[in-house]
Amino acid sequence: MTRLAPVPWAAPGGLTRRGLLAGMGAAAVGLSLSACGKSDEGRLNFYTWQDYIGATTLDDFRAKTGVRVTPSYFATNDELFAKLKAGNPGYDVIVPSNEFVTRMREADMLEPLDMAKIPNFANIAPEFREAAWDPAPRHSVPYTWLVLGIGYRRSRVQGTPDSWKWLFDSDLYKGRIALITDAADLIRLGAKYMGTSLVGVDAETARRVADMLGRQKPNIRRFHEDDGQDLLLAGEVDLVLEYNGDIAQRMREGPDIDFVVPREGSLINADALAIPKGARNLELAHDFLNFLLDAEVGRGITETILYPTPNAAAKALMPESYRTHPVIFPSGPGWEASEWGRFEGAEMQRLFEELITRMRAA
């Protein structure tokens, strides 16, 4: 793969979609969480991924509406689900991934949206306006999309590591590999490497994948909480299972860093904006969703986080260097073989987690 130039339009500093709570500091996070129990018509409580918004977006919304958006952060979809399943402590807008939109819909944890109050939904590209994971009546609107692949240091690998083999089934890069902790993603990508679809993975295939990863474990340096891009940038590992947007962010700081979607194909997901049941400010929540789908606002978000945007109007405002960036918008055999993930049900989720937990503990 040809090395990509640093992204010139990006905001300075390192960002991550799923970084742990570092950006604002523990005190600020605690303050945000404590605010969630209060009813305040001038405040909107936003539960999202760390550093997953434009540099001025929340201030811009306050300047326009007078409403202060108070963010707090989760590190995984499971954390989001567990927090809301126990009862909404006061969140008005959340950012679940597509599979968790399905899961939360099924558990009656999301408010149906009044699309008449979100006219900027017209800015969303046609291919993202209807989704199997959120059929009408809609309970979410698309925010970003993303694909898992291999981030790597070009100077430390042999050619382009364009197969899951180098992460899952080889000792060539022993001690220089980091994998994400998400059990379902590990099982499904392992199944993809074994030649099956990552949708509808059966129990036997899941066990075979867990056995393969168990054999590979001595070669793996870290299982990471989606900070693999930082491990790569720091030189702690040379290959990492990560999201395209996170690697694109680090490429502007590390010219030796690159990304590939393995030729077997990968997992495509989306993150969405939704209103949880129990939200206290439904009108303001709809206003906020509509604001985030504005073209100029969407451009500001995209310039900061560097993830692929489903907002066609915002994408049109971005420079060609973004719109044609082969890491942000992958192509080729691996991309063509990739599949959208879907929620496989609570029973299979429990099996995936049990298998990976057992593998890591062995």
Phi and psi in degrees as a GROMACS rama.xvg file:
@    title "Ramachandran Plot"
@    xaxis  label "Phi"
@    yaxis  label "Psi"
@TYPE xy
-69.3156  136.065  THR-2
-65.8888  139.585  ARG-3
-96.0091  143.701  LEU-4
-70.6854  152.855  ALA-5
-54.4854  146.906  PRO-6
-77.8132  114.157  VAL-7
-75.9819  -21.9327  PRO-8
-93.0637  -2.97556  TRP-9
-74.3275  149.387  ALA-10
-67.218  148.039  ALA-11
-69.7681  158.522  PRO-12
91.6045  161.147  GLY-13
-88.2542  131.391  GLY-14
-122.811  161.66  LEU-15
-152.92  140.587  THR-16
-64.3018  -40.3562  ARG-17
-124.413  33.1389  ARG-18
-67.2905  155.674  GLY-19
-74.4324  172.113  LEU-20
-73.4762  84.9532  LEU-21
-118.574  -35.7084  ALA-22
-57.969  -43.6057  GLY-23
-99.7361  -11.0684  MET-24
87.614  154.997  GLY-25
-62.3788  -36.1052  ALA-26
-64.0323  -42.9381  ALA-27
-66.2144  -38.3618  ALA-28
-64.6994  -44.7892  VAL-29
-60.9229  -38.1665  GLY-30
-62.9795  -41.6826  LEU-31
-62.7041  -44.102  SER-32
-66.2629  -37.9119  LEU-33
-67.2619  -25.6946  SER-34
-71.7699  -17.0949  ALA-35
-68.0978  -21.0833  CYS-36
-84.3533  -0.718126  GLY-37
-99.7842  144.067  LYS-38
-96.7292  118.852  SER-39
-149.846  114.675  ASP-40
-66.4684  -17.3793  GLU-41
-96.122  11.618  GLY-42
-131.98  142.487  ARG-43
-124.998  128.551  LEU-44
-97.4149  121.679  ASN-45
-118.21  116.908  PHE-46
-108.452  114.059  TYR-47
-148.23  -177.969  THR-48
-78.5236  150.962  TRP-49
-62.626  138.117  GLN-50
52.6256  51.8228  ASP-51
-128.62  38.6667  TYR-52
-150.636  160.504  ILE-53
-64.1867  157.772  GLY-54
-60.9304  -31.8339  ALA-55
-120.896  7.03147  THR-56
-57.4072  -48.4001  THR-57
-68.7441  -38.3448  LEU-58
-65.5494  -37.2636  ASP-59
-64.5428  -39.4917  ASP-60
-65.8053  -39.5656  PHE-61
-65.6902  -40.3144  ARG-62
-63.6523  -33.95  ALA-63
-80.45  -37.0382  LYS-64
-114.948  -17.17  THR-65
81.2334  3.05407  GLY-66
-96.7696  126.737  VAL-67
-86.4316  125.391  ARG-68
-95.0257  121.056  VAL-69
-104.739  107.813  THR-70
-87.6183  148.178  PRO-71
-139.168  167.791  SER-72
-131.84  145.089  TYR-73
-118.831  158.172  PHE-74
-101.393  -22.8708  ALA-75
-143.391  158.681  THR-76
-61.399  -34.7729  ASN-77
-62.6083  -38.8258  ASP-78
-64.4709  -43.8929  GLU-79
-58.5199  -48.7398  LEU-80
-61.908  -46.2077  PHE-81
-63.1265  -40.6533  ALA-82
-62.665  -44.3269  LYS-83
-77.4936  -31.7134  LEU-84
-62.9855  -32.8675  LYS-85
-76.1013  -5.60887  ALA-86
119.039  130.103  GLY-87
-64.8927  115.817  ASN-88
-80.9032  4.26288  PRO-89
132.818  13.9843  GLY-90
-78.4419  142.97  TYR-91
-106.593  -34.1239  ASP-92
-137.562  138.488  VAL-93
-131.749  167.986  ILE-94
-129.977  70.847  VAL-95
-79.0262  154.407  PRO-96
-75.8001  163.583  SER-97
-56.9416  -41.6487  ASN-98
-64.7081  -32.1481  GLU-99
-81.3795  -20.2163  PHE-100
-61.3076  -47.1551  VAL-101
-58.9109  -49.2673  THR-102
-61.1923  -41.3869  ARG-103
-74.6742  -33.3148  MET-104
-59.8597  -47.525  ARG-105
-62.6094  -30.8265  GLU-106
-89.6636  7.56377  ALA-107
56.0261  47.9188  ASP-108
-108.715  0.465501  MET-109
-122.84  145.702  LEU-110
-80.3874  136.124  GLU-111
-65.4002  140.184  PRO-112
-86.7727  144.841  LEU-113
-92.3447  96.6092  ASP-114
-66.5754  -20.1357  MET-115
-64.1445  -21.6649  ALA-116
-91.953  2.44461  LYS-117
-127.287  63.3797  ILE-118
-63.2441  -23.6994  PRO-119
-71.2302  -3.56836  ASN-120
-58.6593  -22.5472  PHE-121
-62.3155  -19.0048  ALA-122
-76.1155  -15.062  ASN-123
-72.6131  137.245  ILE-124
-59.2055  143.419  ALA-125
-53.1122  -36.8189  PRO-126
-69.4083  -12.2424  GLU-127
-107.137  0.252184  PHE-128
-78.8932  -21.4152  ARG-129
-126.998  136.449  GLU-130
-143.115  137.47  ALA-131
-62.4256  -28.9928  ALA-132
-80.7211  -7.87361  TRP-133
-150.005  70.0713  ASP-134
-71.8472  163.231  PRO-135
-60.4409  143.672  ALA-136
-71.5936  137.36  PRO-137
-66.5904  142.451  ARG-138
-119.653  6.09146  HIS-139
-158.95  164.579  SER-140
-129.508  146.893  VAL-141
-70.818  143.728  PRO-142
-116.064  -52.9155  TYR-143
-144.838  171.808  THR-144
-134.496  165.826  TRP-145
-160.779  157.903  LEU-146
-138.631  140.698  VAL-147
-82.8614  146.175  LEU-148
-162.368  -161.351  GLY-149
-109.636  115.505  ILE-150
-87.1365  141.787  GLY-151
-154.429  161.048  TYR-152
-95.4601  119.201  ARG-153
-60.3662  -36.0735  ARG-154
-75.8961  -9.01739  SER-155
-115.324  7.10591  ARG-156
-127.947  163.814  VAL-157
-93.7542  104.472  GLN-158
68.786  -151.641  GLY-159
-97.6486  121.346  THR-160
-77.5571  70.7008  PRO-161
-95.0194  37.7906  ASP-162
-146.086  145.181  SER-163
-63.4018  -15.8016  TRP-164
-51.2249  -41.9369  LYS-165
-69.8012  -19.3302  TRP-166
-96.0046  -36.7427  LEU-167
-104.776  -19.1349  PHE-168
-151.771  35.7861  ASP-169
-156.793  148.804  SER-170
-102.688  12.2178  ASP-171
-58.846  -36.7981  LEU-172
-114.629  41.4654  TYR-173
-53.5643  131.555  LYS-174
75.8535  5.50833  GLY-175
-124.05  19.4986  ARG-176
-118.027  140.616  ILE-177
-129.182  135.106  ALA-178
-118.668  151.416  LEU-179
-70.3919  162.793  ILE-180
-88.8593  -15.0394  THR-181
-61.1564  116.297  ASP-182
-64.8225  -46.5732  ALA-183
-62.3728  -40.5766  ALA-184
-66.4994  -41.6844  ASP-185
-62.2733  -44.9217  LEU-186
-63.3175  -45.6142  ILE-187
-70.4468  -38.6409  ARG-188
-69.4593  -35.0029  LEU-189
-63.0181  -39.3289  GLY-190
-64.4317  -39.6131  ALA-191
-60.9805  -43.4797  LYS-192
-61.3546  -35.8114  TYR-193
-77.0043  -3.26501  MET-194
99.8058  9.96176  GLY-195
-109.209  169.172  THR-196
-67.5164  147.846  SER-197
-84.6123  -3.10117  LEU-198
-96.8345  129.43  VAL-199
75.897  33.4194  GLY-200
-62.4207  128.543  VAL-201
-87.8384  170.589  ASP-202
-63.3906  -38.7314  ALA-203
-65.6213  -43.8053  GLU-204
-63.1228  -41.1329  THR-205
-59.0638  -40.7305  ALA-206
-67.8114  -38.2086  ARG-207
-63.459  -40.4031  ARG-208
-64.2431  -45.3478  VAL-209
-61.1548  -38.3583  ALA-210
-64.3165  -42.2349  ASP-211
-61.6361  -44.7361  MET-212
-66.9319  -32.3286  LEU-213
-63.1755  -40.8455  GLY-214
-67.7045  -31.2843  ARG-215
-81.1884  -17.7589  GLN-216
-54.0446  -38.1591  LYS-217
-61.4244  -19.1963  PRO-218
-91.8748  -7.77544  ASN-219
-96.2324  125.751  ILE-220
-78.6898  -42.638  ARG-221
-144.621  144.5  ARG-222
-101.767  119.459  PHE-223
-111.417  155.986  HIS-224
-91.6773  54.0358  GLU-225
61.3499  31.794  ASP-226
-113.808  26.1316  ASP-227
-61.2635  -31.7082  GLY-228
-63.1888  -31.4836  GLN-229
-74.23  -37.6968  ASP-230
-61.4073  -39.6688  LEU-231
-67.0033  -46.2779  LEU-232
-63.1961  -37.1096  LEU-233
-76.7222  -8.90389  ALA-234
81.0686  12.7647  GLY-235
-73.4963  -28.54  GLU-236
-137.104  164.947  VAL-237
-113.411  -17.7892  ASP-238
-136.006  138.493  LEU-239
-146.214  140.361  VAL-240
-83.1215  114.324  LEU-241
-152.262  176.024  GLU-242
-88.6941  148.151  TYR-243
-59.0958  -40.913  ASN-244
-64.2922  -40.9643  GLY-245
-63.8054  -40.347  ASP-246
-69.9283  -38.8613  ILE-247
-58.7802  -38.0189  ALA-248
-61.3538  -43.995  GLN-249
-75.8612  -21.0419  ARG-250
-63.9024  -26.1733  MET-251
-74.4379  -17.9303  ARG-252
-101.979  -24.5807  GLU-253
-127.587  97.5185  GLY-254
-66.1649  -9.79333  PRO-255
-88.1391  -5.87596  ASP-256
-89.5707  140.589  ILE-257
-144.932  -178.967  ASP-258
-149.958  143.502  PHE-259
-143.549  141.112  VAL-260
-88.2658  115.305  VAL-261
-55.8477  150.39  PRO-262
-63.9174  -21.7784  ARG-263
-71.4521  -15.842  GLU-264
101.676  166.974  GLY-265
-143.515  -168.32  SER-266
-104.893  123.846  LEU-267
-103.529  134.743  ILE-268
-135.425  169.747  ASN-269
-131.776  154.101  ALA-270
-108.942  144.453  ASP-271
-129.71  161.585  ALA-272
-103.128  131.602  LEU-273
-145.783  162.908  ALA-274
-112.644  117.613  ILE-275
-76.3949  151.689  PRO-276
-57.098  139.949  LYS-277
91.3527  -0.770484  GLY-278
-59.8176  137.14  ALA-279
-90.4644  -17.2158  ARG-280
-126.156  69.5572  ASN-281
-62.3327  -41.368  LEU-282
-64.2616  -47.3992  GLU-283
-64.4436  -34.9583  LEU-284
-63.5911  -42.9373  ALA-285
-63.6077  -40.2743  HIS-286
-60.5417  -41.1617  ASP-287
-67.1765  -43.2339  PHE-288
-59.0447  -45.0455  LEU-289
-63.3262  -39.9855  ASN-290
-60.7168  -45.0837  PHE-291
-65.8614  -22.9543  LEU-292
-91.2136  0.844761  LEU-293
-62.9793  147.012  ASP-294
-62.8155  -49.7701  ALA-295
-67.362  -40.3536  GLU-296
-63.5772  -43.3423  VAL-297
-60.9563  -36.1775  GLY-298
-63.7976  -43.4608  ARG-299
-61.4379  -39.4103  GLY-300
-63.6494  -47.7034  ILE-301
-64.9445  -39.1299  THR-302
-59.9106  -30.6312  GLU-303
-84.5419  -49.5201  THR-304
-93.5544  -19.1462  ILE-305
64.6085  18.7313  LEU-306
-87.0739  155.963  TYR-307
-60.9088  132.841  PRO-308
-104.665  137.189  THR-309
-83.5938  -0.895349  PRO-310
-83.4782  98.3766  ASN-311
-62.6684  -36.5406  ALA-312
-67.3791  -39.2789  ALA-313
-69.3607  -41.9342  ALA-314
-60.0546  -37.666  LYS-315
-64.1752  -23.96  ALA-316
-85.7236  -10.8278  LEU-317
-81.8508  154.952  MET-318
-68.4356  160.239  PRO-319
-58.8078  -32.2069  GLU-320
-62.0169  -26.7134  SER-321
-81.3508  -49.2958  TYR-322
-64.3185  -21.6887  ARG-323
-113.484  10.4967  THR-324
-66.9718  119.474  HIS-325
-74.7059  -8.88767  PRO-326
-90.0575  -42.8987  VAL-327
-68.6165  -38.9413  ILE-328
-123.506  83.6019  PHE-329
-67.7017  160.854  PRO-330
-146.94  -178.71  SER-331
99.0553  -179.317  GLY-332
-58.1808  -42.1931  PRO-333
-63.1233  -43.3859  GLY-334
-64.3701  -43.3638  TRP-335
-64.496  -27.0445  GLU-336
-89.844  -1.07795  ALA-337
-78.422  159.088  SER-338
-134.606  149.95  GLU-339
-73.6411  136.809  TRP-340
-77.4491  160.58  GLY-341
-145.473  155.83  ARG-342
-72.0299  123.816  PHE-343
-95.672  2.76913  GLU-344
104.577  153.57  GLY-345
-63.0575  -34.9151  ALA-346
-64.8204  -46.2045  GLU-347
-68.2334  -36.6143  MET-348
-59.9471  -43.0173  GLN-349
-63.3817  -39.1752  ARG-350
-64.0487  -47.0489  LEU-351
-55.9209  -46.6706  PHE-352
-66.8389  -39.2705  GLU-353
-63.0616  -44.4376  GLU-354
-65.1562  -43.7481  LEU-355
-72.4311  -38.437  ILE-356
-60.4656  -44.1013  THR-357
-65.537  -42.0086  ARG-358
-61.3056  -45.224  MET-359
-69.7252  -29.3881  ARG-360
-82.6597  -18.9777  ALA-361
